[in-house]
Amino acid sequence: MDEARYRELKEKLAALKSLYASRHYSQCAKFGELLLSEMHDQTHPLHLAHLNFYTALSHDTLAREATLKNRWRELSVAELHYNAAIVALSSSQSPMQCDLWSPTSSGSAVPSPYSRRRTDSMHSERSAASSATSLGDEDDECLEMSPGKFASQGSDEAVTRDEIPTIPSTSATPTTRPQTPQQFYFSANMASFADMVAGHLADVREQKLQTGMPTVRFTMPSARPSPTKATGHSRCLSVDDSTDGDEAAMEAIRASRRQRTFRPRFDPASVQRLCREALVELSG
C-alpha cells in the first residue's frame, strides 16, 4: 500500500474509532460497512480485522439497546462481522506478514506496531471489558507508525532465538516461532486480539440463543366489516341481513359515541399565575 492510501486509511480509521468512542453507534456501523465496501486486495488483513471489529461492536451495542423486534437482526450482523474479523486475523497470524503497508515485503525483520505498548506486559491475553479503550490506544500507535520507521528499526533490533522468552500459544493454528522481538510482540498481540474477538463472538451467539428467532404473526381479517369503513354495497347487505336486536345494539353504540365528552385542553394560565406569585414572594 502506498503512503497516500495509508494516510487516507489512517484518517478513516481514526474517524471510525471516534464515532464509536462518542457513542454514535448507528453512524459508526454505517461508516464501517462503507469502508469495508471500499477495501481492495492490497488492504492488510489487520486493517480489515479492525474495521470488522468496530463495525461488529457497534451492531453488538445496538442489539443491547434495541427492541426485541430488531435485536435478532443486529446480533446476526454483529456475528457476521466478528467472524470476518477472526478470518482476517487468522490470515495475519504469521510473523512473516507483520508489514501493514507493503504487500510485497519479505517480512524478515519487520517490527510490530504494538511493540512499544507490550514491553512490560507480554502475558496479557484477553480484556473484553476494556476493548473499546485499550484496543483503541493500540490502534492509534499502530497507525502512527510510518513506513520509514519500519525500515530503520528492522536492522538494529535482531536478536538470537535464545533471548526470546516463550509463552503458551493461544492460537488455534500453529505458527512459526518468532525470530525477533518485533515478531514476538506481533504474534502475542494478534493472539490476544483473536481471543478477545472470539469472546465477543461467543457472547453474541449466547445472546442470540436467549433472544430466539423472531416469529411472524398473521392477523386474520374480521368476519364483519366495520360500519364506519364499509362500502355502500356491504352496508346494504348488512342492513338486509341484520336483525332488530343488532340494529338496536348498533344504535346504542352510535348514541354513546355522540355523548362522549373529551377532556379540555391544557390551560397554562393557572400555572403562569402560580409562577408569578412565587416570583413575587422570592423578590419580596
RANORCOR-V621287 format. One record per run of one state. SS is the DSSP state (@ for helix, = for strand, . for the rest). FROM is the first residue (numbers start at 0). LEN is the number of residues. If there is no record, write none. Layout:
ss = <SS	SS>
from = <FROM	FROM>
len = <LEN	LEN>
This chain:
ss = <.	@	.	@	.	@	.	@	.	@	.	@	.	@	.	@	.	@	.	@	.	@	.	@	.>
from = <0	2	21	24	37	44	65	67	91	94	97	130	144	146	154	160	163	180	211	231	241	243	258	268	283>
len = <2	19	3	13	7	21	2	24	3	3	33	14	2	8	6	3	17	31	20	10	2	15	10	15	1>
